[in-house]
Amino acid sequence: MLAIFFKGMALTASLIMAIGAQNAFVLRQGITRRHLFLTALTCSLCDLVLMSAGVAGMGGLLAAAPDLQRWMALGGALFVLWYGLMAFKKALHPGVLAPEATQGIADPKAVVLAALGFSLLNPHALLDTLVLVGGVGAQQPAAERPLFVAGAVSFSFIWFFSLAFGASRLTPLFKNPLAWRILDILIGLMMLAIAWSLVRLF
């Protein structure tokens, strides 16, 4: 039975560790030490809901609806593009990281909304959780599916909490404005690349 649990963990690990829009958001919140627990928890719970829905059959419905996927891609592209442009804007005015700095999202409600956006408006994340993890999970014997989902979701929790709290150790490095400028430029370029890849789906 443990084999199916670790199978779920391994599949999630292979998908989630690539740096994307969601991970970049968690990384920034971690570096600025702003609502780390809330950020990681919201992203993890989104994965829990999406993976469970995928195993229950929602992934198949999404895969069979190309028009829906295209509109989701357009919405996701606009969201990611906006975040990328904000990163470039911050790169032009990188402040020294201090307790009063506003490099990260400070309002708890805004943190939750942003985490939901990066989790639910990102077609790449939806395809990974609903279609890929959901598709593999749905192929498992019915009695083993809950254990597969538990394994898949457990790695999401491990990853997001490790990323958020691990990134907080980089805070001293980002007292240098140049470090913020480099990070924001890299995030901006990555967001533009993701937005372009999503637009091509439309």
N, C-alpha and C positions, 0 to 999 in steps of 0.2 A: 504493500500500500504506500510505503514511503517513496517508491519509485515514481508514482504518478504525481506526488507532491513536488518532488524535485524536478520533474519534467516541466511542471508549470512554472517553477522558479527559473529554470534555465531558459525557457522560451521568453519570459518577461525580461530577463537579464540581457538577452541577445537583442532585444528591441529598444529597451529604455535607456541604455547607457550611451547611445549616440547623442551628441550635443545638438539639441534642437531648441525651438522657441520656449517650450515648457521648462527645460533644464536651465536655460539662460536666465529665465525669470527667477527660478529658485536660487540659482547661484548669486544673482544680484541681491536678493533679499538676505541671503546668508552673509555675504560680505558686509552689508550695512547693518546686520544684526537687528533687523526689523521684523518682528512677528514670525520668527523662524518656525515655531511649532505650528502656528495657524497656516502658514504657507505650505509646509510639508503635509500636514493633515488634510487640507483641502484637496491637494493634488492626489494624494493617496486614496482618499474616499472616492474621488472621481473615477480613478482606475478600478476601484472595487465595483462601483455601479456599472461602468461600461463593460468590464470583463464578464461580470455576472450576466448582463443583458446579452452579450455576445454568445456565451455558452447556451443561453436560453433560446437563441435563435434570431436575435435582432441583427447579428452580423450578416446572416444570409439575406435578410431583407435589404440591408444597405448595399450589399454587393450586387443585388439584382436591380438596383435603382440608379442607373448611371446619371440620369438627369438630376436627381437629388445630390449625388456626389459632386456634380459640376457646380451647383449653386452653393454647396457647402464649401467647395474649394474657393469660390469667389469671395464669400464672406470671410473665410479664414485668411485669404490673401490680404484683404483690406485691413483686418485686425493686426496681422503680423507686420504689414507695411507701416501702419501707424506707430507700432512699438519701435520699429527700426528707425523711423524718422526721429522719434523722441530720443533714441540713443545717440544719433548723430548730433542732435541739438545739445544734449548733455556733454558730448565730446568737445564742443566749442567753448563750454564754460564749466570745466571740471573743478569743483571746489574741493578743498582739503577736507577729508573725511573727519567729522567731529560729531559730538552728540547731537548738535542742532542741525546737522546736515540733512538734506532732503533727497539724497541719492536714491534711497529705496522708498517703497510705498509705506507711509506711516499710518494711514487710517485703516483699522481692521476690516471695515466693510469693503474698502477699495482693494485690499489684499485678497479677500475672498472672491470678489468679482473678477479681478485680474487672473487669479488661479483658475477660476471656472472658465474664463475666456480661453486661456492657453490650453485647457484640457478639453473643452467641449466645442470650441470654434476652430480647432486645428484638425483638418482632415487627416493629416499624417497620424496624429495621436488616435483619432477615431478608428482609422483603418487598422492600426496596430492592435488596439484593445478589442474593438468590436469584431473585426473581420478575422485577423490573424489569430489572436489568442482565443477569441470566441469560436472560430472555425475548428481549431485543433481541439479545444475543450469539448465541443459538441460531438467530436468523433470518438470520445472516450466512452466506455460503458457508463450507463446512467448512474450506477452506484458510486462510480469513481469521480464523477464530474465535480462534486463539491470539494473534494480533496485537491483536484487539479486547480480549481479557482483559488482555493486557499493558498496553494503554493505560488501561483502567479501573482496574487495580490500581496502576499507577504514580501516578495522582493520589491514591489513598488514602495511599500512602507519603509523597508530597509534603505532603498536607494534615495528616496526623497528626503528622509530624515538625515541620512548620512551626508547628502549633498548640502543641505541647508546648514546643518551644524558644523560640518567639516569646513565649509566655505568661510564660516565666521572666524576661523583661525587665520584667514588671509587679511583680516581687517587692518593690521598694522602696515602691511604693504601698500594698502590703498589710501594711506595718509598722503601719499605722493600724487599730486594732480595728474602727472604723466601716466601713472598706472590706470587711473580712471579713463583717461583719454584713449589709451590703447584698448582697454576692455570695451568701452562704448563703441569704438570704431569697429572692432571685431564683431560685436553683437549686431550693430547696424548692418554690416555687410552680410552677416549670416541671415538676418531677417529679410533683407532684400532678396537673397538667393532663395529662401523658402517661399517668399511671396511670388517670385517669378515661377518657381516650380508648380505652385498651386494655380496660377493664372493659365499655365499651359494645359491644365486639365479641363479648363472651361471651354 
